Amino acid sequence: MSKKEKLIYELKNNQTNVRFEILEKLLLANGFILKGVKGSHHQFGNGKLLLTLPYHKPMKPFYVKLVLKSIGEI
């Protein structure tokens, strides 16, 4: 199991206490690029989707589900 697969597995099973940096790493590894930052909101895009994530510690489970859905893991 690769690090990326392990991270996805852990996020599917526990969507609380997830740091912003982990979601950012996962998005960048799946072809998203950082489009821009306004205050605490970071925008990631891949040509089809544009996600806006607030910088919170920890991230809310809604945003974890959104990231997993956008990379096709849900």
FENMO-V379463 format. One line per field, one symbol per residue. ss: DSSP state (H for helix, E for strand, - for the rest). psi: psi as a letter, one per 30 degrees, with the letter a starting at -180 (. if undefined). burial: # if it has 24 or more other C-alpha atoms within 12 Angstrom, else .. A space follows every 10 residues. Layout:
BEGIN
ss = ???
psi = ???
burial = ???
END
This chain:
BEGIN
ss = --HHHHHHHH HHH----E-H HHHHHHHHH- --EEEEEE-- EEEEE----E EEEE----E- HHHHHHHHHH ----
psi = kleeeeeeee eefjglhkle eeeeeeeefg glljelkjbg kkkklgeelj kjkkjljlkk feeeeeeeef ggg.
burial = ......##.. #...#..#.# .###.##... .###...... .####..... ####....#. #.######.# #...
END
